[in-house]
């Protein structure tokens, strides 16, 4: 428990509380896609009875893709990136005007205008150079989360609940491991969280999903599905009692409901079952999201923000196969996953028998084209 030692040993003016008093919530882009939906999220946060809560929020729906598109346009020396950025600005101004008033609205708009002015300068530089470095791109695309978290925290305060906004680039430290994955540095992140907490005391924290920093303090991202990963890492750092992932489906289905009409919502899954189902194509959680919470036996609950009456699916250490009366249930199979567009390739020939290095050259060729292997049989 290296994490415990480092967090407990970090002595600051204010000791950061950890443990069961914390609940983590993560709201995806569709949950904060419009002003009405942001208002709905704010009400869920305020009505949550947990003593302390940390809320991870994604960018408004389609904003992250639009930010990546800005970079592609600027790299291709396509002038339309200016109008595209203005459209993103308008989307946020419109939502803010619906939700905030007076000083709150003025503060938010001033911040967004300042950010957009800086982004225009950066995109202009990309336009001139015809190229964007990865850190430039990561810095640009992370603004969607900054704006949605600032908007949500201003609204929660307006409703009357004290809260603080966290830019997770000040806390989460990650090391890049490959072009599309990063490895969290829990000890450094724990120390930075303690430092952050000593200056920002609040029982409700609205945090940016998706974005983080390198050990050299260069902005980076947690790559695709990064907001779920953010929520799991924060859950582990705070040793929270639960991580709730809010989405637009009632939970995890036993099969793809578009292909299997009898598919049902699963009440519980073990970490390993969720891991396997997602590895084999089911729309559950990215396997890396499950790893941080497994170490502390923190359950993940997947719930539908548009159907609060549905209990959702709970992913935890040991999903029991017994009913309320202790009787074993008849179905040990939890679900079926399907993968589209899969190719089966047979490699055969007389030159393979007893020749060392054949497998190496085959998998070398697969790696060169960037294909993902899901099963190997010899």
ROMIBA-337106 format. One record per atom (N, C-alpha, C, O): x, y, z; residue in three letters. Coordinates in steps of 0.2 Angstrom, whole numbers, plus 5000, padded with zeros to 4 digits. Layout:
XYZALA ...
REM end
This chain:
500449945000UNK 500050005000UNK 500450065000UNK 500450105005UNK 500850074995UNK 501350134994UNK 500950194994UNK 501150244997UNK 500350194991UNK 499950254990UNK 499750274997UNK 499750334999UNK 499550235002UNK 499350255009UNK 499850285012UNK 499850345015UNK 500450255012UNK 501050285015UNK 501250355013UNK 501350405017UNK 501250365006UNK 501350425004UNK 500850485005UNK 501050535007UNK 500250465005UNK 499750515006UNK 499650525014UNK 499650585016UNK 499750475018UNK 499750485025UNK 500350525028UNK 500350565033UNK 500950515024UNK 501550555026UNK 501550625024UNK 502050665026UNK 501150645019UNK 501150715017UNK 500850755022UNK 500250765023UNK 501250795025UNK 500950845031UNK 500950915028UNK 501450945026UNK 500350935028UNK 500151005026UNK 499751045031UNK 499651015036UNK 499651105030UNK 499251145035UNK 498551105036UNK 498351105042UNK 498251085031UNK 497651055031UNK 497650985029UNK 497850965023UNK 497450935033UNK 497550865031UNK 496950845027UNK 496350865029UNK 497050815021UNK 496550805016UNK 496150735019UNK 496450685020UNK 495550745020UNK 495150685022UNK 495150635016UNK 495050645010UNK 495150565018UNK 495050515013UNK 494550465016UNK 494350465022UNK 494350415012UNK 493950365014UNK 493250365012UNK 493050395007UNK 492850325016UNK 492150315014UNK 491650375014UNK 491150375011UNK 491950435016UNK 491450495016UNK 491450515009UNK 491050555007UNK 491950495005UNK 491950524998UNK 491550484993UNK 491550414993UNK 491150514989UNK 490850474983UNK 491050514977UNK 491150574977UNK 491250474972UNK 491450504965UNK 490850494960UNK 490550444959UNK 490750544956UNK 490250544951UNK 490650564944UNK 491050614944UNK 490450534939UNK 490750554933UNK 490150564928UNK 489750524927UNK 490150624925UNK 489550644920UNK 489950644913UNK 490350684912UNK 489650604908UNK 489950604901UNK 489650664897UNK 489250704900UNK 489950674891UNK 489750724887UNK 488950734885UNK 488750794885UNK 488650674885UNK 487950684883UNK 487550704890UNK 487050744889UNK 487850694896UNK 487550714902UNK 487550794902UNK 487150824906UNK 488050824899UNK 488150894900UNK 488050934893UNK 488350984892UNK 487650894888UNK 487650924881UNK 487250984880UNK 487451024875UNK 486851004885UNK 486351064884UNK 486351094891UNK 486451064896UNK 486051154891UNK 485951194897UNK 485451154901UNK 485551154908UNK 484951124899UNK 484451094903UNK 484751034906UNK 484651014912UNK 485250994902UNK 485550934905UNK 486050954910UNK 486150924915UNK 486351014909UNK 486851034915UNK 486451054921UNK 486751044927UNK 485851084920UNK 485451094926UNK 485251034930UNK 485251034936UNK 485150984926UNK 484950914929UNK 485550884933UNK 485450864938UNK 486150894930UNK 486750864933UNK 486850904940UNK 486950874945UNK 486750974940UNK 486851014946UNK 486350994951UNK 486550984957UNK 485750974949UNK 485250954954UNK 485450884957UNK 485350874963UNK 485750844953UNK 485950774956UNK 486450784961UNK 486450754966UNK 486950824959UNK 487550844963UNK 487250864970UNK 487450844976UNK 486850914970UNK 486650954976UNK 486250904980UNK 486250904986UNK 485850854977UNK 485350814981UNK 485750754983UNK 485450714987UNK 486350734981UNK 486750684983UNK 486950694991UNK 487150744993UNK 486750644995UNK 486850655002UNK 487450635005UNK 487650635011UNK 487950615000UNK 488650595003UNK 488950655006UNK 488850715005UNK 489350645012UNK 489650695015UNK 490150735011UNK 490150795011UNK 490550705007UNK 490950735002UNK 490950704995UNK 490850644995UNK 490950744990UNK 490850714983UNK 491350754979UNK 491450814979UNK 491650714974UNK 492050734969UNK 491750724962UNK 491650664961UNK 491650774958UNK 491250764952UNK 491650774946UNK 491950824945UNK 491750724942UNK 492250724936UNK 491750734930UNK 491250704929UNK 491950784926UNK 491450804921UNK 491850804914UNK 492450834914UNK 491550784909UNK 491750784902UNK 491650854899UNK 491250894902UNK 491850864893UNK 491650924889UNK 490950914886UNK 490750854886UNK 490650964885UNK 489950964882UNK 489950914876UNK 490550914872UNK 489450874874UNK 489450824869UNK 489750864862UNK 489550914860UNK 490150824859UNK 490450844852UNK 490950894852UNK 491250914847UNK 491050924858UNK 491550984859UNK 492350954858UNK 492750984854UNK 492450894861UNK 493150864860UNK 493350854853UNK 493850864851UNK 492850824850UNK 492950804842UNK 493050874839UNK 493450874834UNK 492650924840UNK 492650984837UNK 493351014838UNK 493651054834UNK 493651004844UNK 494351034846UNK 494851004842UNK 495351034839UNK 494750934841UNK 495250894837UNK 495250924830UNK 495750924826UNK 494650934827UNK 494550954821UNK 494851024819UNK 495051034814UNK 494851064825UNK 495151134824UNK 495951124822UNK 496151154818UNK 496251074826UNK 496951064825UNK 497051034818UNK 497551054814UNK 496650994816UNK 496750964809UNK 496651014804UNK 497051014799UNK 496151064805UNK 496051114800UNK 496651164800UNK 496951184794UNK 496951184806UNK 497451224806UNK 498051194803UNK 498451224799UNK 498251134804UNK 498751094801UNK 498751094794UNK 499251094790UNK 498151084791UNK 498051084784UNK 497951154781UNK 497851154775UNK 498151204785UNK 498151274783UNK 497451294780UNK 497351324774UNK 496951264783UNK 496251284781UNK 495951334786UNK 495851324792UNK 495851394783UNK 495651454787UNK 494951444791UNK 494851484796UNK 494551394789UNK 493951394792UNK 493951374800UNK 493451374803UNK 494551354802UNK 494651344810UNK 494451404814UNK 494151394819UNK 494451464811UNK 494251524815UNK 493551524816UNK 493251534822UNK 493151514811UNK 492451514811UNK 492251454816UNK 491751454820UNK 492551394815UNK 492351334819UNK 492451344827UNK 492051324831UNK 493051384828UNK 493151404835UNK 492651444838UNK 492351444844UNK 492451494834UNK 491851544836UNK 491251504837UNK 490851524842UNK 491151454833UNK 490451414834UNK 490551374841UNK 490051374844UNK 491151354843UNK 491151314849UNK 491051374855UNK 490751354860UNK 491351434854UNK 491251484859UNK 490551504860UNK 490251504865UNK 490151504854UNK 489451524854UNK 489051474858UNK 488651484862UNK 489251404857UNK 488851354861UNK 488951364868UNK 488451354872UNK 489551384871UNK 489651384878UNK 489351454880UNK 489051454886UNK 489351504876UNK 489051574878UNK 488251564879UNK 487951584884UNK 488051524874UNK 487251514875UNK 487051474881UNK 486551494884UNK 487451424882UNK 487251384888UNK 487351424895UNK 486951424899UNK 487951464895UNK 488051504901UNK 487451554902UNK 487251564907UNK 487251584896UNK 486751634897UNK 486051604899UNK 485751644903UNK 485951544898UNK 485351504900UNK 485451494908UNK 484951494911UNK 486051484910UNK 486151454917UNK 486351504922UNK 486151494928UNK 486751554920UNK 487051604925UNK 486751674924UNK 486451694919UNK 486851714929UNK 486651784929UNK 487251824932UNK 487651804935UNK 487151894930UNK 487551944933UNK 488351924933UNK 488651914928UNK 488651934939UNK 489351924940UNK 489551854938UNK 490151844935UNK 489151804940UNK 489351734938UNK 489451724931UNK 489951704928UNK 488951754927UNK 488951754920UNK 489551794917UNK 489951764912UNK 489651854919UNK 490151894917UNK 490851864918UNK 491351864914UNK 490951834924UNK 491651794926UNK 491751744921UNK 492251734918UNK 491251704920UNK 491351644915UNK 491451664908UNK 491951634905UNK 491051714906UNK 491151734899UNK 491851764898UNK 492251754893UNK 492151804903UNK 492751834903UNK 493351784902UNK 493751794898UNK 493251734906UNK 493751674906UNK 493751634899UNK 494251624896UNK 493151624897UNK 493051584890UNK 493351634885UNK 493751604880UNK 493251694884UNK 493451744879UNK 494251744880UNK 494551744874UNK 494551744886UNK 495251744886UNK 495551684884UNK 496051684880UNK 495251624885UNK 495451564883UNK 495451554875UNK 495951534872UNK 494851584872UNK 494751574865UNK 495351624861UNK 495551604856UNK 495451684864UNK 495951724862UNK 496651684861UNK 497051694857UNK 496851654867UNK 497451614867UNK 497451554862UNK 497951544859UNK 496851524862UNK 496851464857UNK 496851494850UNK 497251454846UNK 496651554848UNK 496651574841UNK 497451594840UNK 497651574834UNK 497751614845UNK 498551624844UNK 498851564843UNK 499351554838UNK 498751504846UNK 499051444846UNK 498851414839UNK 499251384836UNK 498251414837UNK 498051384831UNK 498351424825UNK 498451394820UNK 498451484826UNK 498751524820UNK 499451504820UNK 499751494814UNK 499851484825UNK 500451464825UNK 500551394822UNK 500951374818UNK 500051354823UNK 499951284820UNK 499851294812UNK 500151254808UNK 499451344811UNK 499251354804UNK 499851374800UNK 500051354794UNK 500251414803UNK 500951444800UNK 501451384799UNK 501751374794UNK 501451344804UNK 501951294804UNK 501751234800UNK 502151194798UNK 501051224800UNK 500851164796UNK 500851104800UNK 500851044798UNK 501051104807UNK 501151054811UNK 500951064818UNK 501151124820UNK 500651024822UNK 500551034829UNK 500850974833UNK 500750914831UNK 501250994838UNK 501550944842UNK 500950914847UNK 500450934847UNK 501150854849UNK 500650814854UNK 500450864860UNK 499850864861UNK 500950894863UNK 500750934869UNK 500350994867UNK 499951014871UNK 500451024861UNK 500051074858UNK 499351054857UNK 498851084860UNK 499250994854UNK 498550964853UNK 498250954860UNK 497650974860UNK 498550924864UNK 498250904871UNK 498050964874UNK 497550964878UNK 498451024874UNK 498251084877UNK 497651114874UNK 497151134878UNK 497551114868UNK 497051134864UNK 496351104866UNK 495851124868UNK 496351034865UNK 495750994866UNK 495550994873UNK 494950974874UNK 495951004878UNK 495751004885UNK 495351054887UNK 495051054893UNK 495251104883UNK 494851164885UNK 494051144886UNK 493751184890UNK 493851104882UNK 493151084883UNK 492951064890UNK 492451084893UNK 493351024893UNK 493251004900UNK 493351064905UNK 492951064910UNK 493851104904UNK 493951164908UNK 493251204908UNK 493051234913UNK 492951214902UNK 492351264902UNK 491751224905UNK 491351254908UNK 491651164904UNK 491051124906UNK 491151124914UNK 490651134917UNK 491751114917UNK 491751104924UNK 491651174927UNK 491351184933UNK 491951224924UNK 491851294927UNK 491051314927UNK 490851344931UNK 490751294921UNK 490051314920UNK 489651274926UNK 489251304929UNK 489751214926UNK 489451174931UNK 489551194938UNK 489051204942UNK 490151214940UNK 490351234947UNK 489951304949UNK 489751314954UNK 489951344944UNK 489651414945UNK 488851394946UNK 488551434950UNK 488551354942UNK 487851334943UNK 487751304950UNK 487251324953UNK 488151254952UNK 488051224959UNK 488051274964UNK 487651274969UNK 488551324964UNK 488551374969UNK 487951424968UNK 487751444974UNK 487751434962UNK 487151474962UNK 486551444965UNK 486051474968UNK 486451374964UNK 485951344967UNK 485951344975UNK 485451334978UNK 486551354977UNK 486651364984UNK 487051314988UNK 487051314994UNK 487451274984UNK 487951224987UNK 488651244986UNK 488851264980UNK 489051254991UNK 489751274991UNK 490151224987UNK 490051164989UNK 490451244982UNK 490951194979UNK 491551234976UNK 491551294975UNK 492051194974UNK 492651214971UNK 492751184965UNK 492651124964UNK 493051214960UNK 493251184953UNK 493951164953UNK 494451204955UNK 494151104951UNK 494851074951UNK 495051074944UNK 494751034940UNK 495551104942UNK 495951084935UNK 496351034937UNK 496851034940UNK 496150974934UNK 496550914936UNK 497250914934UNK 497650864935UNK 497450954929UNK 498150964927UNK 498550984933UNK 499250974933UNK 498251014938UNK 498651034944UNK 498750974949UNK 499150974953UNK 498450914947UNK 498450854952UNK 498650794949UNK 499150764951UNK 498350774943UNK 498450704940UNK 499150714936UNK 499150744931UNK 499650664938UNK 500250664935UNK 500250594931UNK 500150544935UNK 500450594925UNK 500450534921UNK 501050524917UNK 501350574914UNK 501250464916UNK 501850454911UNK 501650424905UNK 501250374905UNK 501750444899UNK 501550414893UNK 501850344892UNK 502550344893UNK 501550294890UNK 501850234889UNK 501750214882UNK 502250174880UNK 501350234878UNK 501350224871UNK 500950284868UNK 500750334871UNK 500750284861UNK 500450334858UNK 499750344860UNK 499450404860UNK 499450294863UNK 498750304865UNK 498650284872UNK 498050264874UNK 499150284876UNK 499050264883UNK 499450294888UNK 500050314886UNK 499250304894UNK 499650334899UNK 499650294906UNK 499150264907UNK 500150304910UNK 500150274916UNK 500150324922UNK 500650364923UNK 499650324926UNK 499650364932UNK 500250364937UNK 500350304939UNK 500450414939UNK 500950414945UNK 500550434951UNK 500450484953UNK 500450374955UNK 499950384960UNK 500350424966UNK 499950464970UNK 500950414967UNK 501250444973UNK 501350514972UNK 501150554976UNK 501550534966UNK 501650614964UNK 500950644964UNK 500850694967UNK 500450604961UNK 499750634961UNK 499450644968UNK 499150694969UNK 499550594972UNK 499350594979UNK 499650654983UNK 499250694987UNK 500250674982UNK 500550724985UNK 500250794982UNK 500150844986UNK 500150794976UNK 499950854973UNK 499150864975UNK 498950924976UNK 498850814976UNK 498150814978UNK 498150844985UNK 497650884987UNK 498550824990UNK 498650854996UNK 498750924996UNK 498450965000UNK 499250944992UNK 499451014991UNK 498851054989UNK 498651114991UNK 498451024984UNK 497851064981UNK 497351074987UNK 497051124987UNK 497251014990UNK 496751024996UNK 496951075001UNK 496451095004UNK 497551085002UNK 497751125008UNK 497551195006UNK 497451245010UNK 497451214999UNK 497251284997UNK 496551284995UNK 496251344995UNK 496251224994UNK 495551224992UNK 495151184996UNK 495051124994UNK 494851205001UNK 494451155006UNK 493751165004UNK 493351215004UNK 493451105002UNK 492751105000UNK 492551035000UNK 492850984999UNK 491851025002UNK 491550955002UNK 491250934996UNK 491050874995UNK 491250984991UNK 491050964984UNK 491550994979UNK 491651054979UNK 491850954975UNK 492350974970UNK 492150954963UNK 491950894962UNK 492151004959UNK 491950984952UNK 492650984948UNK 492951034948UNK 492850924945UNK 493450914942UNK 493450904935UNK 492950874933UNK 493950924931UNK 493950914924UNK 494150844923UNK 494650814926UNK 493750804918UNK 493950744916UNK 494550744911UNK 494650804908UNK 494750694909UNK 495150684902UNK 495850714902UNK 496350694899UNK 495950774906UNK 496650804906UNK 497050794912UNK 496750784917UNK 497650794911UNK 498150784916UNK 498850824914UNK 498850864910UNK 499350804918UNK 500050834916UNK 500550784916UNK 500450734919UNK 501150794913UNK 501650754913UNK 502050774919UNK 501950824922UNK 502550734921UNK 503050744927UNK 503350814926UNK 503550844931UNK 503450834920UNK 503750904918UNK 503250964918UNK 503451014915UNK 502650944920UNK 502150994920UNK 501851024913UNK 501751074912UNK 501950974908UNK 501650994901UNK 500950964901UNK 500850904902UNK 500451004899UNK 499750974898UNK 499750914894UNK 500050914889UNK 499350864896UNK 499250804892UNK 498550784893UNK 498150814897UNK 498350724890UNK 497650694891UNK 497750624893UNK 498250594892UNK 497150594895UNK 497150524897UNK 496950484891UNK 496750424892UNK 496950514885UNK 496750484879UNK 495950464879UNK 495550494883UNK 495750434874UNK 495050414873UNK 494750384879UNK 495050344882UNK 494050394881UNK 493750374887UNK 494150394893UNK 494050364898UNK 494550454892UNK 494950474898UNK 494550494904UNK 494850494910UNK 493950524903UNK 493550544909UNK 493350494914UNK 493350504920UNK 493250434911UNK 493050374916UNK 493750354920UNK 493650344926UNK 494250354916UNK 494950344919UNK 495050394925UNK 495250374930UNK 494950464923UNK 495050514928UNK 494650494935UNK 494950504940UNK 494050474934UNK 493550464939UNK 493850404944UNK 493850404950UNK 494050354940UNK 494350294944UNK 494950314947UNK 495050284953UNK 495450354944UNK 496050374948UNK 495850414954UNK 496150404959UNK 495450464953UNK 495250504959UNK 494950464965UNK 495050474970UNK 494550414962UNK 494250364967UNK 494750334971UNK 494750324977UNK 495250304968UNK 495850274971UNK 496250314976UNK 496450304981UNK 496350384973UNK 496750424977UNK 496350444984UNK 496650454989UNK 495750454983UNK 495350474989UNK 495050414993UNK 494750414998UNK 495150344990UNK 494950284993UNK 494150294995UNK 493950275000UNK 493850314989UNK 493050334990UNK 492650274991UNK 492950214990UNK 492050284993UNK 491650224994UNK 491250194988UNK 491050144987UNK 491250234982UNK 490950214976UNK 491150264971UNK 491250324972UNK 491150244964UNK 491250284958UNK 490650274954UNK 490450214952UNK 490250324953UNK 489650314949UNK 489750344942UNK 489950404942UNK 489750304937UNK 489750334930UNK 489050344927UNK 488750294926UNK 488950404926UNK 488250424923UNK 488350424916UNK 488750464913UNK 487850394912UNK 487850394905UNK 487150394902UNK 486750424906UNK 487050374896UNK 486350374893UNK 486050304892UNK 485550304888UNK 486350254896UNK 485950184895UNK 485850164903UNK 486150194907UNK 485350114903UNK 485150094910UNK 485750054914UNK 485650044920UNK 486250034911UNK 486749994914UNK 487149954909UNK 487149974903UNK 487349894911UNK 487749854906UNK 487249794904UNK 486949764908UNK 487149784897UNK 486749734895UNK 487049664894UNK 487649664894UNK 486649614895UNK 486949544894UNK 487149534887UNK 487549484886UNK 486949574882UNK 487149574875UNK 486949634872UNK 486649674875UNK 487249644866UNK 487049714862UNK 486349714861UNK 486049674856UNK 485949754864UNK 485149754863UNK 484949774855UNK 484449754853UNK 485449794852UNK 485249814844UNK 485349744840UNK 485049744835UNK 485649694843UNK 485749634840UNK 485349574843UNK 485049524840UNK 485249584850UNK 484849524854UNK 484249564857UNK 484349594862UNK 483649544855UNK 483049584858UNK 482949564865UNK 482649604869UNK 483149504867UNK 483049484874UNK 483549504879UNK 483549484885UNK 484049544877UNK 484549564881UNK 484249604887UNK 483749644887UNK 484549594893UNK 484349624899UNK 484949664903UNK 485449644901UNK 484749704907UNK 485249744911UNK 485449694917UNK 485149664920UNK 486149694917UNK 486449654923UNK 486449694929UNK 486649754929UNK 486249664935UNK 486249704941UNK 486949704944UNK 487149764946UNK 487349654943UNK 488049654946UNK 488549614941UNK 488349574937UNK 489149644941UNK 489749604937UNK 490349604942UNK 490449654946UNK 490749554941UNK 491349564945UNK 491849604940UNK 491749614935UNK 492349634944UNK 492849674940UNK 493149634934UNK 493149654928UNK 493249564935UNK 493549524929UNK 493049514924UNK 493249514918UNK 492349504926UNK 491849494920UNK 491849554916UNK 491749554910UNK 491849614920UNK 491749684916UNK 492349684911UNK 492249714906UNK 492949674914UNK 493549674910UNK 493549634904UNK 493649654898UNK 493349564905UNK 493249524899UNK 492749544894UNK 492849544888UNK 492149564896UNK 491649584892UNK 491849644888UNK 491749654882UNK 492249694891UNK 492449754887UNK 493049734882UNK 493049764877UNK 493449694884UNK 494049674880UNK 493749644874UNK 493949644868UNK 493149604874UNK 492849574869UNK 492249614866UNK 491849584863UNK 492349674866UNK 491949724862UNK 491249744865UNK 490949784862UNK 491149724871UNK 490549754874UNK 490649824877UNK 491149844879UNK 490049864876UNK 490149934878UNK 490049944886UNK 489549964888UNK 490649924889UNK 490549924897UNK 491049984899UNK 490850034899UNK 491649964901UNK 492150014903UNK 492749994900UNK 492949934899UNK 493250044898UNK 493850024896UNK 494249984902UNK 494150004907UNK 494549924900UNK 494849884905UNK 495349924910UNK 495349914916UNK 495649984907UNK 496150014912UNK 495750064917UNK 496050074922UNK 495150074916UNK 494750114920UNK 494550074927UNK 494550104932UNK 494550004926UNK 494349964932UNK 494949954936UNK 494949944942UNK 495549954934UNK 496149944938UNK 496249984944UNK 496349954949UNK 496250054943UNK 496350094950UNK 495850074955UNK 496050074961UNK 495250064954UNK 494750044959UNK 494749974962UNK 494649964968UNK 495049934958UNK 495149864960UNK 495549854966UNK 495349814971UNK 496049894967UNK 496549894972UNK 496249904979UNK 496449884984UNK 495749944979UNK 495349964985UNK 494649934986UNK 494349954990UNK 494549894981UNK 493849864981UNK 493249914981UNK 492749914985UNK 493349964977UNK 492850024976UNK 492450004971UNK 492649994965UNK 491749994972UNK 491249974967UNK 491150034962UNK 491250094964UNK 491050014956UNK 490850064950UNK 490150044949UNK 489949994947UNK 489750094949UNK 489050094947UNK 488950124940UNK 489050184940UNK 488650094935UNK 488450134929UNK 487750144929UNK 487350094929UNK 487550214929UNK 486850234929UNK 486650274923UNK 487050304920UNK 485950274922UNK 485750314917UNK 485450384919UNK 484950384923UNK 485750434917UNK 485550504920UNK 484850524917UNK 484450564920UNK 484550494912UNK 483950504909UNK 483350454912UNK 482850464910UNK 483650414917UNK 483150364920UNK 483350354927UNK 483650304928UNK 483250404931UNK 483450394938UNK 483150334942UNK 483450314947UNK 482650314940UNK 482350254943UNK 482650184942UNK 482650144946UNK 483050184937UNK 483450124935UNK 484050114940UNK 484450164940UNK 484150064944UNK 484750054948UNK 485450054945UNK 485950064948UNK 485450034939UNK 486050024935UNK 486449964937UNK 486149914939UNK 487049954934UNK 487449894935UNK 488049914940UNK 488349964939UNK 488149864945UNK 488649874950UNK 489249824948UNK 489149764947UNK 489849854947UNK 490449814946UNK 490849814952UNK 491049864955UNK 490949754955UNK 491249754961UNK 491749694962UNK 491749654957UNK 492049684968UNK 492449624969UNK 492149554967UNK 492449524963UNK 491649544970UNK 491349474969UNK 490649474968UNK 490249484973UNK 490449474962UNK 489749474960UNK 489449404961UNK 489549364958UNK 489049404967UNK 488849334969UNK 488249304964UNK 487949344961UNK 488249244963UNK 487749204959UNK 487249174963UNK 486949124962UNK 487049214969UNK 486549184973UNK 485949244974UNK 486049304973UNK 485349214975UNK 484849264975UNK 484749284983UNK 485149264987UNK 484249324984UNK 484149344991UNK 484049294997UNK 484249305002UNK 483849234995UNK 483749174999UNK 484349134999UNK 484349075002UNK 484849154996UNK 485549104996UNK 485449054991UNK 485949014991UNK 484949044987UNK 484948994982UNK 485349014976UNK 485449074974UNK 485748964973UNK 486148974968UNK 485748994962UNK 485248964960UNK 485949044958UNK 485549064952UNK 485749014946UNK 486248994946UNK 485249004941UNK 485348954936UNK 485848984931UNK 485948934926UNK 485949044930UNK 486349064924UNK 487049094926UNK 487149144928UNK 487549044925UNK 488249074927UNK 488549114921UNK 489049154923UNK 488249114915UNK 488449154910UNK 488149224911UNK 487549234911UNK 488549274911UNK 488349344912UNK 488149384906UNK 487649414906UNK 488549374901UNK 488349404895UNK 488749384889UNK 489249344889UNK 488549404883UNK 488849394877UNK 489149454874UNK 488749504873UNK 489749454871UNK 490049514868UNK 490149494861UNK 490349444859UNK 490049544856UNK 490149534849UNK 490649584847UNK 490649644849UNK 491049564842UNK 491549614839UNK 491449604832UNK 491449554828UNK 491349664829UNK 491249674822UNK 491849684818UNK 492349694821UNK 491849664812UNK 492449684807UNK 493049644810UNK 493649674811UNK 493049584811UNK 493549544814UNK 493849494808UNK 493449464805UNK 494449494807UNK 494749444802UNK 495049384805UNK 495449394810UNK 494949324802UNK 495349264805UNK 495849254799UNK 495649244793UNK 496549254801UNK 497049244796UNK 497349174798UNK 497649164804UNK 497449134793UNK 497849064794UNK 498549074791UNK 498549104785UNK 499049064794UNK 499749064791UNK 499948994791UNK 500048964797UNK 500148964786UNK 500348894785UNK 500848884780UNK 500948934776UNK 501248834780UNK 501748824775UNK 502348774778UNK 502348764784UNK 502648744773UNK 503148694775UNK 503748724779UNK 504148694783UNK 503848794777UNK 504448824780UNK 504348844788UNK 504848874791UNK 503848824791UNK 503648844798UNK 503848794803UNK 504048814809UNK 503948734801UNK 504048674806UNK 504748684808UNK 505248674804UNK 504848684815UNK 505448684818UNK 505948744816UNK 506548744817UNK 505648804814UNK 506048864812UNK 505948914817UNK 505348944818UNK 506448924821UNK 506348974826UNK 506249044823UNK 506549064818UNK 505849084827UNK 505749154825UNK 505149164820UNK 505049224818UNK 504849114818UNK 504249124813UNK 503749164817UNK 503449214814UNK 503549144823UNK 503049184827UNK 503249254827UNK 502749304826UNK 503849264829UNK 504049334830UNK 503949374823UNK 503749434824UNK 504149344818UNK 504049384811UNK 503349394810UNK 503149454807UNK 502949344811UNK 502149354810UNK 501949414814UNK 501549454811UNK 502049414821UNK 501749464825UNK 502149534824UNK 501849584825UNK 502749534821UNK 503049594819UNK 502649624814UNK 502549684814UNK 502449584809UNK 502049614803UNK 501449634805UNK 501149694803UNK 501049604810UNK 500449624813UNK 500549694816UNK 500149734816UNK 501049694820UNK 501249764824UNK 501349814819UNK 501149874820UNK 501749804814UNK 501849854809UNK 501249894806UNK 501249954805UNK 500749854805UNK 500149884802UNK 499649904808UNK 499049934806UNK 499849894814UNK 499449924820UNK 498749884821UNK 498349914824UNK 498749824819UNK 498149784821UNK 498249754828UNK 498749734830UNK 497649744831UNK 497549714837UNK 497349644837UNK 496849624834UNK 497749604840UNK 497549524840UNK 497149514846UNK 497349524852UNK 496549474845UNK 496149464851UNK 496249384853UNK 496049364858UNK 496449344848UNK 496549274850UNK 497049244845UNK 497149264839UNK 497449194848UNK 498049164845UNK 497949094846UNK 497849064851UNK 497949054840UNK 497948974841UNK 498448944837UNK 498548964831UNK 498748894839UNK 499248864835UNK 499048784834UNK 499448754831UNK 
REM end
